[in-house]
Amino acid sequence: MLASDNPYYMFDYTGRSRSDSNVSLKSNSAESTLSLISEDSEADIVTSSIIATSSQLLAEQRPSWKWSNLTAFQKLMLIKVLRMDALTESASTFVSVTLGEQYLGSHEQSLVNVYRGSKPHFPILFILSPGVDPTTKLQRLIKDLNENEDMLEMLSLGRGQGPRIEEILRNAMQRGKWVFLQNCHLGHSWLQNLQKVIHCMQTDTLHPDFRLWLSSMPDDLIPGPVIQHSIKVAMEQPRGVKANLHQAFISGVISPAMYTDEDAGPDFRKLVYNLCLFNSVILERKKYGSLGWNILYEFTNSDLEACIQVLHQLMSEYVTVPWEALLQLAGTVMYGGRVTDKWDQRTLSAILRRFFNETAIQPGHRFTATESYQQPSDLSIEETLSFIASLPNYDNPELFGMHQNADKTYNEHTSRELVNYLGFFQPSYQLDGGSSNHDGIVMEFLIHVHKTLPTKIHGPPFMDYNPDVVHSALAGSERPPSVLIEKGYLQPKIKEVKQCTPMENVIRHEVRHFNKLLDEIQQSLKTLALCLQGDESMSAEIDQMYQAILDNKLPKTWKEYSTTGNKPLAQWIQTLACRITFMQYWIDLNIEGSVSYQLFSLQYSELIKEPEEKEAVAFDDLLKMSSAYQKSIKVPVERIPRSFWLTALFFPQGLLTAVLQTHSRIHNIPIDTLTFQHSVYPLPKHREEEDKIRANAAGLTPAMWSYPGPDVPESGILIHGLYLDGGRWDGANVVEALPGKQTTPLPETHFLPTQAVHTDQGEYECPIYRTSDRCGALDQTGHSTNFITSIHINTEHNAEHWVTRGLAIICQTED
């Protein structure tokens, strides 16, 4: 049964409202809402929300209470809990039903009406959004008013422009010209002078035809009087492929003379339409966030205009379509010149090849499975606009090369943004005892963190020893080496860098970063506790931390010492505890090997008479001299986890480099000739169950089930804890994701150092990121703070299919 046919529900998935719904403006509390839900019906709600699909809000089971008994706001709260992806559309329906349709959507103002309603004493301010330029519309306004083009003076604010701008303004005020000051947000030093100019405009006698036009991005440094005395016009990017396509043909970037030029050949108009459709797709693809682009680029009409001019020139010079030249100029120079991320460049080129090929210019060619978007016949501009008007308002993800799950991800993202924006309007502190209640919540959090996180990580695994204490401590004891360190039996001492193995350097680096973060957490929370007790005054930094804890967000000071992540504060603390556990077990493995080395060295040193000989004997030689002792200790000297959890590390690139260095030293191969061969394989069920039992016995979390076990690869390492974002693994290949499952776990992956060169046949090069944001900055080592590496995985589709899908691997989800 569809939700629109269900009398228990006000909204279906698309947000349409039922005419017979009982709508109330009262917004009752959450307590009154929960009082209408019986214990039995609560399970029904959860079950129904799990089986609900994009076109079926509920099915099979109904709750025992009626949906019509709830107020509109109570229904909205339940939708927020059960179907986050439907919240934005449902909120729109709520506003429409309770307030009216006039409060929905954005209504673009005609510049002619804006001009006729303006006066010379008040400037007109364009508030810009990324990728919008009002210059073309302003020039068209002059033509519509039958004015001379010399009437408009356009200036961009910048260094040294102040005196020239003031001179032009004085002349324009007297002669009745227009002055357009562009990008006011870039001229902070002259904005105070602009405020004085606008103040003088209120009192001076001005020519009735004079107008001052301003454009600026939203900026806090723009003086308030400039905004208050201006007529504000919001300039937004058209929403939807249809709107962007229509805007491309009416914006003036395509002149009628160029469009009808016979010298450009019969395919010119088809290529122009495809280019405009490509432009609309890459603009609208930004709504999918990191699935669309790692970085949100501000493509403008100037990029499209330059491409059309180059296209016209090439088509006029060549008899046949120069595909390679077009792909290179459009994908690398015109549009590609704005793209700074190499994975985005790959995506841009893949999308462009969908629209620039021999098949795409054939009449009737479909860009999607439906007939909605197809190559039109050889039409005039007017006929093309009529064809565009017949296109659907809804953008099928298939047009972007995306999976249907991308729409669900987009809707969830916009819903979370809506909730966050609403949270900004909530008061930070409450009256009637609310502040003391907040203090209690924060204090409980401090106690929880104190119990959950250690003060520091004990290690690293390279230490001096007292032979007598070591013998007595280990005799009949199964305590891990970390306990020996805490008891003072073993004193940590880091070796010099030249004596450390690559893996030991990784441990040293990670322990140093973990302890810096833990120290910052302990010190800041200690200060916050003193502030709550009234022993210290609360600084702005501590106040920000106080508010962040209440909002369940990571404090700013902790972010400076932490890795990139999107998790709420509670989940972040839990993940940090798991990361510390992982590192401590890795350290314990090395400590066990180090203790074995110490004991063996102590025993064998009695056989060596001269001290010089004792120092000259390497540990590898000692092991060869006592194979019986090797069998007795049953552990290698340097031990590594059976499988690595990349999320646990601050610098996972260092681990991968260490693996290559180790392989290079063992096999005497130049490290710059080495790369990784990747093998993804599922874990057998019986082995998985064994690991779960062993993990539970060791007190490990489910995320570390792959950690225990003796099966360390002879070469390379295993990686676990990764997720496919945009696909799933079927045991042999990456395949399409299931409906509603955007991210799925990836089985353990073997990173094997090799000198072989990848052929890329039947493989997709899949990037690995720390988080689903995918966007990062370069750190002091020259590596990205988000991108880690890429792996080659098998696929039955061609690689470009997954490039346009935005398939990637992430180390952690947002849950």
VOGU-3710 file (C-alpha; in Angstrom, 3 decimals, decimal comma):
1> mlasdnpyym> 0,000/0,000/0,000  1,366/3,395/-0,930  1,671/6,010/1,777  -0,713/8,358/-0,056  -3,431/5,652/0,265  -2,771/4,996/3,933  -5,119/6,854/6,327  -2,522/6,658/9,079  -0,077/8,985/7,325  -0,155/12,601/6,300
11> fdytgrsrsd> 2,864/12,631/4,010  4,042/10,253/1,329  7,691/10,043/0,297  7,429/13,033/-2,061  5,979/15,218/0,679  2,438/15,501/-0,745  -0,189/16,220/1,915  -3,531/14,501/2,403  -6,560/16,735/2,066  -8,378/14,980/4,882
21> snvslksnsa> -5,498/15,332/7,374  -6,255/16,933/10,704  -3,712/19,786/10,764  -3,071/21,685/13,961  -0,724/24,594/14,545  0,041/23,438/18,086  3,517/21,944/18,513  3,252/19,661/21,476  6,229/18,420/23,431  8,007/15,167/22,722
31> estlslised> 6,569/13,747/25,945  2,988/14,210/24,743  3,882/12,620/21,417  5,378/9,547/23,055  2,360/9,238/25,313  0,278/8,380/22,238  2,541/5,486/21,348  2,035/2,201/23,122  4,904/-0,168/23,788  3,551/-2,624/21,231
41> seadivtssi> 3,228/-0,036/18,497  6,790/1,173/18,984  8,151/-2,093/17,610  5,730/-1,825/14,684  7,056/1,629/13,861  10,653/0,456/13,851  9,806/-2,599/11,754  7,828/-0,533/9,282  10,550/2,086/8,965  13,051/-0,622/8,109
51> iatssqllae> 10,974/-2,132/5,338  9,864/1,266/3,962  11,220/2,143/0,528  11,390/5,386/-1,419  7,852/4,912/-2,704  6,324/3,172/0,330  6,521/4,954/3,668  4,894/2,094/5,537  3,682/-1,345/4,592  2,334/-4,526/6,157
61> qrpswkwsnl> 2,062/-3,584/9,844  0,214/-0,576/11,240  0,699/0,955/14,688  -2,183/0,701/17,151  -2,589/4,500/17,317  -3,920/6,600/14,451  -1,683/8,974/12,590  -4,570/11,448/12,299  -4,597/11,858/16,077  -1,218/13,616/15,924
71> tafqklmlik> -0,680/17,281/15,211  1,195/18,273/12,067  4,320/19,068/14,061  4,214/15,736/15,895  4,031/13,972/12,542  7,009/15,985/11,386  9,017/14,855/14,430  8,248/11,191/13,720  9,231/11,586/10,082  12,502/13,100/11,257
81> vlrmdaltes> 13,169/10,020/13,379  11,953/7,340/10,952  12,692/8,781/7,520  15,390/11,444/7,638  15,545/11,530/3,848  11,854/12,597/3,656  12,157/15,399/6,236  12,865/18,302/3,859  9,922/17,572/1,571  7,680/16,931/4,570
91> astfvsvtlg> 8,777/20,229/6,142  7,865/21,981/2,893  4,416/20,398/3,062  4,116/21,464/6,713  4,903/25,081/5,802  2,532/24,969/2,834  -0,368/23,590/4,870  0,089/25,744/7,966  1,388/29,033/6,503  0,752/29,020/2,773
101> eqylgsheqs> 2,375/28,345/-0,599  3,796/31,871/-0,787  6,441/30,953/1,788  7,869/28,172/-0,367  10,425/28,439/-3,135  12,370/31,389/-4,459  10,759/33,878/-6,812  13,185/35,536/-9,215  12,633/39,249/-9,572  12,666/40,859/-13,012
111> lvnvyrgskp> 15,460/43,443/-13,194  13,129/45,683/-15,176  10,718/45,776/-12,238  13,604/46,260/-9,801  14,882/49,209/-11,829  11,479/50,838/-12,161  10,876/50,500/-8,429  14,258/52,004/-7,518  15,409/55,576/-6,976  18,830/57,164/-7,611
121> hfpilfilsp> 19,355/57,737/-3,862  19,370/54,005/-3,009  21,912/51,550/-4,460  20,853/48,119/-5,727  22,831/45,284/-4,118  23,140/41,871/-5,786  23,706/39,214/-3,105  25,554/36,492/-4,994  25,735/32,749/-4,615  28,682/30,681/-5,937
131> gvdpttklqr> 28,810/30,474/-9,722  26,426/33,421/-10,363  27,404/36,553/-12,302  24,755/39,298/-12,813  26,796/41,133/-15,459  25,034/39,519/-18,423  21,585/40,244/-16,968  22,525/43,867/-16,330  23,742/44,295/-19,911  20,530/42,735/-21,212
141> likdlnened> 18,536/45,152/-19,029  20,168/48,079/-20,842  19,126/46,587/-24,190  15,568/46,025/-22,950  15,381/49,695/-21,915  16,779/50,771/-25,304  19,658/52,540/-23,644  23,199/53,048/-24,942  25,709/50,410/-23,780  28,130/53,220/-22,852
151> mlemlslgrg> 25,706/54,171/-20,113  27,117/51,421/-17,836  30,506/51,714/-16,094  31,708/48,428/-14,578  34,514/48,343/-11,990  35,897/45,622/-9,755  36,986/46,642/-6,290  40,654/46,099/-5,630  43,859/47,727/-4,474  44,342/51,256/-5,795
161> qgprieeilr> 40,860/51,511/-7,321  39,425/53,834/-4,647  40,273/57,278/-6,155  39,234/56,177/-9,666  35,907/54,815/-8,389  35,143/58,059/-6,542  35,857/60,140/-9,675  33,615/57,932/-11,838  30,819/58,101/-9,244  30,905/61,911/-9,171
171> namqrgkwvf> 30,616/62,118/-12,970  27,863/59,475/-13,095  25,779/61,289/-10,464  25,837/64,444/-12,586  25,364/62,871/-16,050  22,850/60,170/-15,117  24,990/57,099/-15,857  25,011/53,713/-14,172  27,958/52,462/-12,108  28,366/48,754/-11,325
181> lqnchlghsw> 30,837/47,999/-8,500  31,580/44,266/-8,640  32,752/41,993/-5,823  32,458/44,446/-2,950  33,432/41,653/-0,542  36,958/41,793/-1,981  37,478/45,510/-1,248  37,322/45,573/2,544  39,656/48,562/2,825  37,350/50,791/0,735
191> lqnlqkvihc> 33,996/49,731/2,194  34,002/52,542/4,762  34,390/55,044/1,922  31,495/53,325/0,135  29,410/53,846/3,268  30,180/57,582/3,123  29,270/57,716/-0,566  25,884/56,097/0,112  25,293/58,541/2,987  25,953/61,478/0,664
201> mqtdtlhpdf> 23,564/59,989/-1,907  20,703/60,416/0,595  21,142/64,212/0,754  22,730/65,313/-2,533  20,813/66,273/-5,635  21,312/63,475/-8,159  20,457/62,986/-11,819  17,174/61,011/-11,986  18,720/58,397/-14,308  21,719/57,676/-12,035
211> rlwlssmpdd> 21,893/54,200/-10,514  24,540/52,549/-8,344  24,658/48,770/-8,709  26,659/46,650/-6,246  27,458/42,928/-6,120  28,866/40,973/-3,199  29,024/37,555/-1,685  27,643/37,337/1,880  30,338/38,867/4,075  30,368/39,975/7,716
221> lipgpviqhs> 32,736/42,881/6,959  30,273/44,737/4,741  29,045/47,724/6,819  25,486/47,499/8,071  24,401/50,908/6,655  25,426/49,760/3,154  23,027/46,816/3,421  20,247/48,757/5,174  20,091/51,542/2,559  20,265/49,184/-0,430
231> ikvameqprg> 17,622/47,358/-2,434  18,621/43,707/-2,020  18,353/41,292/-4,949  19,349/37,663/-4,283  21,047/35,999/-7,255  20,895/32,212/-7,038  22,041/29,472/-9,344  19,097/27,870/-11,201  18,110/24,575/-9,611  17,745/21,486/-11,733
241> vkanlhqafi> 19,136/20,400/-15,078  16,099/21,754/-16,895  16,475/25,232/-15,379  20,229/25,322/-16,024  19,733/24,159/-19,607  17,110/26,839/-20,193  19,382/29,445/-18,598  22,247/28,483/-20,926  20,156/29,207/-24,039  18,697/32,520/-22,831
251> sgvispamyt> 21,738/33,952/-21,027  23,286/35,362/-24,186  26,298/33,029/-24,323  24,888/31,641/-27,600  24,353/34,368/-30,175  21,696/33,713/-32,844  24,197/34,509/-35,591  26,676/31,915/-34,318  23,949/29,312/-33,732  22,677/29,583/-37,316
261> dedagpdfrk> 26,113/29,805/-38,962  26,120/27,305/-41,849  29,944/27,287/-42,032  30,092/25,457/-38,675  28,617/22,340/-40,265  25,485/20,264/-39,574  26,727/18,866/-36,250  27,413/22,231/-34,621  23,933/22,722/-33,134  23,887/19,162/-31,789
271> lvynlclfns> 27,250/19,700/-30,130  26,081/23,022/-28,676  23,043/21,298/-27,129  25,229/18,489/-25,757  27,694/21,006/-24,369  24,915/22,936/-22,622  23,514/19,682/-21,228  27,006/18,725/-20,024  27,319/22,157/-18,395  23,968/21,669/-16,630
281> vilerkkygs> 24,919/18,185/-15,425  28,230/19,206/-13,849  26,575/22,234/-12,217  23,715/20,233/-10,739  25,977/17,336/-9,772  27,223/19,535/-6,931  24,015/18,867/-4,999  25,244/15,314/-4,313  28,145/16,693/-2,300  31,229/14,497/-2,173
291> lgwnilyeft> 29,525/11,864/-4,333  29,406/14,413/-7,126  32,670/16,290/-6,621  35,386/16,099/-3,995  35,632/19,893/-4,215  32,667/22,116/-5,133  33,884/24,120/-8,133  32,327/27,393/-9,233  31,715/26,748/-12,919  30,235/29,873/-14,543
301> nsdleaciqv> 28,640/30,961/-17,807  32,027/32,257/-18,911  33,301/28,662/-19,068  30,362/27,675/-21,278  30,740/30,774/-23,463  34,467/30,130/-24,007  33,771/26,487/-24,907  31,079/27,448/-27,430  33,403/29,943/-29,104  36,188/27,356/-29,370
311> lhqlmseyvt> 33,669/24,785/-30,617  32,460/27,199/-33,316  36,013/27,946/-34,405  37,009/24,268/-34,638  33,838/23,225/-36,439  34,365/26,023/-38,951  37,925/24,859/-39,684  37,478/21,060/-39,752  35,350/18,962/-42,077  34,850/16,228/-39,496
321> vpweallqla> 34,381/16,660/-35,760  37,813/16,887/-34,036  36,817/14,829/-31,010  40,237/14,632/-29,351  40,790/18,374/-29,627  37,335/19,100/-28,198  37,796/16,704/-25,304  41,212/18,107/-24,508  40,227/21,785/-24,700  36,906/21,454/-22,865
331> gtvmyggrvt> 37,915/18,804/-20,344  41,424/20,016/-19,557  41,539/23,732/-20,347  38,119/25,401/-20,264  36,350/23,468/-17,517  39,314/21,386/-16,396  41,298/24,525/-15,634  39,142/25,032/-12,546  39,506/21,442/-11,341  42,333/20,907/-8,863
341> dkwdqrtlsa> 41,626/17,367/-7,650  42,880/14,580/-9,926  39,901/12,338/-9,112  37,526/15,176/-9,998  39,455/15,627/-13,241  38,868/11,964/-14,000  35,151/12,409/-13,284  34,911/15,521/-15,447  36,553/13,764/-18,390  34,284/10,710/-18,018
351> ilrrffneta> 31,132/12,858/-17,994  32,322/14,881/-20,983  32,903/11,712/-23,022  29,248/10,767/-22,470  28,161/13,868/-24,408  31,070/14,278/-26,846  31,154/11,144/-29,000  29,803/9,968/-32,356  26,795/8,218/-30,853  25,734/11,173/-28,695
361> iqpghrftat> 25,041/13,420/-31,725  22,816/10,931/-33,503  19,164/12,106/-33,652  17,102/10,487/-30,918  20,114/9,307/-28,877  19,043/8,763/-25,269  21,194/10,009/-22,427  19,047/8,028/-19,966  16,992/4,853/-20,181  13,827/6,929/-20,568
371> esyqqpsdls> 13,015/9,157/-23,532  13,101/12,330/-21,434  16,659/13,385/-22,197  17,626/12,696/-25,785  19,350/14,379/-28,699  16,794/16,679/-30,380  16,524/17,183/-34,104  18,192/20,121/-35,842  16,147/22,886/-34,175  16,271/26,641/-33,959
381> ieetlsfias> 16,846/28,369/-30,626  13,101/28,922/-30,182  12,333/25,281/-30,991  15,114/24,134/-28,679  13,646/26,220/-25,828  10,264/24,588/-26,438  11,932/21,172/-26,359  13,666/22,074/-23,045  10,319/23,207/-21,590  8,972/19,686/-22,164
391> lpnydnpelf> 11,716/18,090/-20,062  10,792/16,739/-16,601  11,343/18,901/-13,533  12,720/15,914/-11,616  16,367/15,063/-12,305  16,881/11,336/-12,630  20,213/10,355/-11,011  20,878/8,256/-14,120  21,431/11,473/-16,084  24,407/12,220/-13,814
401> gmhqnadkty> 25,646/8,635/-14,021  24,619/8,134/-10,380  22,800/5,315/-8,585  19,285/5,831/-7,218  20,768/5,746/-3,705  22,437/9,071/-4,468  19,064/10,806/-4,217  18,456/9,289/-0,794  21,905/10,415/0,358  21,252/13,914/-0,974
411> nehtsrelvn> 17,887/14,117/0,790  19,397/12,942/4,075  22,171/15,525/3,764  19,761/18,404/3,117  17,583/17,235/6,015  20,569/17,247/8,378  21,463/20,740/7,193  17,897/21,860/7,888  18,077/20,466/11,424  21,455/22,135/11,996
421> ylgffqpsyq> 20,139/25,502/10,769  17,163/25,216/13,100  19,584/24,470/15,925  21,327/27,810/15,364  18,143/29,601/16,424  17,917/27,772/19,731  19,140/29,666/22,825  22,505/28,555/24,146  21,348/28,829/27,757  17,939/28,414/29,340
431> ldggssnhdg> 16,333/30,220/32,229  14,488/28,620/35,151  17,373/26,366/36,153  18,307/25,294/32,653  21,910/26,412/33,089  22,492/24,194/36,114  21,010/21,266/34,206  23,506/21,895/31,413  26,343/21,922/33,939  25,228/18,503/35,160
441> ivmeflihvh> 25,204/17,112/31,618  28,710/18,405/30,958  29,978/17,052/34,271  28,569/13,615/33,456  30,398/13,779/30,160  33,671/14,636/31,911  33,281/11,616/34,177  32,481/9,381/31,181  35,591/10,524/29,295  37,736/10,042/32,391
451> ktlptkihgp> 36,535/6,434/32,670  36,728/5,694/28,946  40,068/7,156/27,859  43,501/6,577/29,405  45,748/9,466/30,269  48,354/8,235/27,784  49,380/5,219/25,732  52,014/3,130/27,510  54,799/2,064/25,234  56,589/2,245/22,836
461> pfmdynpdvv> 57,999/-1,225/22,546  61,723/-0,480/22,690  62,981/-0,569/26,266  65,761/-1,265/28,695  65,271/-4,030/31,221  66,297/-5,291/34,634  66,955/-9,044/34,134  65,984/-10,067/37,681  62,750/-8,079/37,595  61,877/-9,352/34,141
471> hsalagserp> 62,402/-13,010/35,182  60,339/-12,629/38,332  57,608/-10,668/36,550  57,205/-13,199/33,772  57,464/-16,314/35,917  54,073/-18,014/35,847  52,370/-14,791/34,749  50,228/-14,104/31,713  50,054/-10,375/32,246  50,528/-8,363/29,032
481> psvliekgyl> 53,691/-6,273/28,727  51,664/-3,049/29,095  50,912/-4,079/32,691  54,621/-4,586/33,301  55,233/-1,053/32,124  52,537/0,364/34,397  54,028/-1,549/37,372  57,454/-0,160/36,610  59,004/-3,527/35,746  59,967/-2,323/32,276
491> qpkikevkqc> 61,165/1,185/31,548  60,369/2,409/28,004  63,266/3,767/26,039  62,981/4,635/22,365  65,875/3,541/20,182  67,615/6,040/17,979  65,982/6,549/14,610  68,733/4,767/12,710  68,179/1,617/14,794  64,384/1,437/14,340
501> tpmenvirhe> 62,675/-0,706/11,753  60,075/0,969/9,497  57,229/-0,509/11,536  58,787/0,712/14,780  58,926/4,218/13,321  55,214/3,994/12,552  54,511/3,074/16,190  56,665/5,917/17,486  54,906/8,404/15,235  51,432/7,203/16,176
511> vrhfnkllde> 52,113/7,050/19,927  53,421/10,608/19,876  50,243/11,884/18,189  47,928/9,866/20,422  49,579/11,170/23,568  49,395/14,769/22,328  45,661/14,364/21,747  45,088/12,629/25,097  47,072/15,305/26,907  45,003/18,058/25,281
521> iqqslktlal> 41,758/16,261/26,200  42,805/15,742/29,826  44,102/19,291/30,314  41,102/20,994/28,695  38,573/18,868/30,582  40,411/19,523/33,848  40,196/23,249/33,194  36,518/22,951/32,298  35,818/21,041/35,524  37,491/23,799/37,558
531> clqgdesmsa> 35,366/26,385/35,743  32,183/24,485/36,501  33,168/24,347/40,185  33,796/28,117/40,187  37,536/27,837/40,858  38,523/29,439/37,529  36,940/31,913/35,149  35,701/30,500/31,836  37,633/31,715/28,796  36,167/31,955/25,299
541> eidqmyqail> 37,945/28,723/24,337  36,531/26,790/27,298  33,092/28,277/26,696  33,226/27,006/23,107  34,117/23,550/24,419  31,239/23,707/26,914  28,760/24,496/24,137  30,252/21,861/21,809  29,755/19,167/24,466  26,118/20,181/24,849
551> dnklpktwke> 25,681/20,062/21,049  27,421/16,657/20,852  30,078/18,117/18,556  33,856/17,810/18,622  35,448/20,831/20,362  37,582/23,021/18,149  40,729/22,600/20,272  40,500/18,814/19,983  40,154/19,004/16,197  43,620/20,538/15,961
561> ysttgnkpla> 45,147/17,350/17,410  42,748/14,852/15,859  42,213/13,316/12,441  39,491/14,251/9,980  36,069/12,913/10,942  32,333/13,617/10,881  31,175/11,616/13,872  29,213/13,183/16,736  31,196/13,668/19,922  29,825/10,582/21,707
571> qwiqtlacri> 30,695/8,280/18,785  34,028/10,053/18,361  34,991/9,243/21,969  33,970/5,616/21,468  35,985/5,376/18,243  38,994/6,976/19,900  38,851/4,375/22,679  38,825/1,606/20,032  41,774/3,229/18,232  43,747/3,361/21,467
581> tfmqywidln> 42,935/-0,296/22,167  44,186/-1,229/18,703  47,455/0,642/19,197  47,992/-0,778/22,677  47,596/-4,357/21,412  50,040/-3,643/18,608  52,482/-2,231/21,137  51,996/-5,245/23,402  52,877/-7,570/20,530  56,169/-5,748/20,033
591> iegsvsyqlf> 56,840/-5,632/23,751  56,436/-9,412/23,920  58,979/-9,757/21,150  61,272/-7,281/22,889  61,012/-9,137/26,230  61,790/-12,417/24,469  64,831/-10,760/22,941  65,958/-9,518/26,349  65,610/-12,937/28,007  67,343/-14,715/25,172
601> slqyselike> 70,182/-12,171/25,125  70,589/-12,618/28,886  70,882/-16,392/28,580  73,216/-16,370/25,618  75,480/-13,624/26,993  76,876/-16,123/29,530  78,367/-18,095/26,607  80,337/-15,093/25,364  83,516/-14,377/27,246  84,611/-11,005/25,906
611> peekeavafd> 82,361/-7,887/26,101  83,465/-6,815/22,619  82,165/-10,072/21,183  78,870/-9,603/23,052  78,285/-6,257/21,347  79,341/-7,577/17,943  76,858/-10,443/17,867  73,668/-9,411/16,057  70,339/-10,632/17,239  69,716/-12,524/13,983
621> dllkmssayq> 72,933/-14,480/14,616  71,807/-15,229/18,155  68,563/-16,672/16,856  70,450/-18,881/14,419  72,640/-20,165/17,263  69,663/-21,213/19,347  66,885/-22,636/17,228  65,624/-24,576/20,263  65,043/-21,289/22,084  63,211/-19,861/19,093
631> ksikvpveri> 60,794/-22,774/19,227  60,300/-22,307/22,956  59,248/-18,654/22,759  57,046/-19,275/19,657  56,907/-15,574/18,686  58,924/-13,520/16,212  60,912/-10,624/17,554  58,984/-7,940/15,625  55,307/-8,756/15,543  52,556/-6,999/13,637
641> prsfwltalf> 48,762/-7,372/13,840  47,190/-10,007/11,665  45,135/-7,244/10,053  45,443/-3,454/10,275  42,639/-0,997/10,983  43,491/2,147/8,989  40,966/4,249/10,899  43,049/3,821/14,044  46,073/5,580/12,585  46,833/9,284/12,380
651> fpqglltavl> 49,037/8,796/9,330  48,058/5,603/7,470  50,256/6,585/4,520  53,224/6,021/6,825  52,150/2,425/7,441  51,909/1,703/3,712  55,326/3,250/3,129  56,767/1,161/5,962  55,436/-2,005/4,322  57,169/-1,085/1,064
661> qthsrihnip> 60,395/-0,217/2,922  60,371/-3,543/4,754  59,829/-5,465/1,520  62,535/-3,421/-0,184  65,119/-4,185/2,519  64,311/-7,884/2,716  64,453/-8,501/-1,042  67,006/-5,794/-1,865  64,658/-4,067/-4,334  64,641/-0,291/-4,968
671> idtltfqhsv> 61,615/1,099/-3,163  60,697/3,467/-5,983  60,013/0,444/-8,219  57,532/-1,085/-5,781  53,768/-0,724/-5,743  50,874/-2,646/-4,221  48,852/-5,472/-5,702  45,429/-5,673/-4,065  43,313/-8,747/-3,380  39,872/-8,466/-1,799
681> yplpkhreee> 38,434/-11,649/-0,375  35,582/-12,537/1,970  36,271/-14,225/5,276  34,956/-17,826/5,509  32,032/-18,174/7,892  33,736/-20,633/10,220  36,820/-18,417/10,410  34,676/-15,359/11,058  32,940/-17,089/13,968  36,266/-18,133/15,439
691> dkiranaagl> 37,538/-14,587/15,235  34,395/-13,274/16,924  34,841/-15,697/19,839  38,523/-14,870/20,135  37,775/-11,133/19,926  35,095/-11,268/22,600  37,408/-13,235/24,873  40,073/-10,572/24,441  37,612/-7,768/25,127  37,871/-6,289/21,632
701> tpamwsypgp> 35,141/-4,384/19,829  33,379/-5,777/16,724  35,386/-3,351/14,586  38,503/-5,276/15,639  37,299/-8,823/14,940  39,939/-9,136/12,258  42,698/-8,215/14,686  43,352/-11,476/16,605  44,864/-14,517/14,979  48,288/-15,883/14,063
711> dvpesgilih> 47,858/-15,790/10,267  50,072/-12,830/9,425  50,794/-12,710/5,659  54,315/-13,681/4,674  54,541/-10,502/2,603  52,464/-7,359/2,775  49,623/-6,656/5,189  45,886/-7,167/5,529  43,588/-4,160/5,878  40,112/-4,308/7,410
721> glyldggrwd> 37,428/-1,855/8,489  36,917/-0,295/5,030  33,573/0,597/3,430  32,498/0,852/-0,206  30,680/4,145/-0,739  28,389/3,715/-3,750  28,677/-0,039/-4,364  29,071/-3,449/-2,737  31,345/-6,474/-2,985  29,758/-9,734/-4,184
731> ganvvealpg> 32,789/-11,904/-3,434  34,555/-11,458/-6,766  33,618/-8,046/-8,182  32,245/-4,701/-7,145  28,566/-4,523/-8,127  25,663/-2,091/-7,793  24,589/-1,185/-4,273  21,309/-2,463/-2,913  18,455/0,060/-2,611  18,894/2,174/0,501
741> kqttplpeth> 22,433/0,865/1,177  24,855/3,598/0,157  27,790/2,220/2,143  28,625/-1,458/2,621  31,573/-3,139/4,401  34,490/-4,231/2,262  36,113/-7,548/3,247  39,732/-7,778/4,246  42,093/-6,576/1,548  45,623/-7,843/1,064
751> flptqavhtd> 48,181/-5,167/0,181  51,036/-7,116/-1,441  54,215/-5,255/-2,489  55,120/-6,062/-6,083  57,013/-4,717/-9,072  54,218/-5,676/-11,475  52,505/-2,927/-13,466  48,704/-2,667/-13,311  46,967/-3,276/-16,637  43,629/-1,676/-15,596
761> qgeyecpiyr> 41,759/-4,238/-17,707  38,650/-5,323/-15,818  39,749/-3,215/-12,855  38,661/0,067/-11,342  41,145/2,309/-9,533  39,221/3,136/-6,378  40,452/5,956/-4,093  40,477/5,463/-0,318  39,479/8,361/1,939  39,321/8,751/5,683
771> tsdrcgaldq> 35,732/10,069/5,654  32,815/10,454/3,273  33,687/14,160/2,856  36,587/13,110/0,591  37,871/16,694/0,495  41,087/17,403/2,364  44,008/19,793/2,596  47,725/19,156/2,296  49,472/18,692/5,623  53,082/19,498/6,453
781> tghstnfits> 54,235/16,194/4,934  52,679/17,036/1,568  49,974/14,376/1,920  46,218/14,961/1,922  44,440/15,007/5,265  41,661/12,853/3,759  42,895/10,924/0,712  45,074/7,936/1,656  45,773/5,853/-1,450  43,955/3,981/-4,209
791> ihintehnae> 43,456/0,287/-4,874  42,579/-1,686/-7,998  39,459/-3,831/-7,612  37,728/-6,140/-10,062  34,558/-5,065/-11,819  32,341/-6,396/-14,585  31,423/-2,858/-15,694  33,831/-0,535/-17,447  35,775/1,802/-15,189  33,946/4,947/-16,349
801> hwvtrglaii> 30,682/3,478/-15,055  32,057/3,631/-11,503  33,818/6,955/-12,095  30,481/8,669/-12,789  28,923/6,703/-9,905  31,456/8,334/-7,593  32,491/4,960/-6,155  35,131/5,248/-3,456  36,298/3,524/-0,284  36,005/5,268/3,074
811> cqted> 37,541/4,282/6,394  34,621/5,326/8,590  30,952/6,110/8,265  29,112/9,026/9,859  27,098/6,752/12,178
//
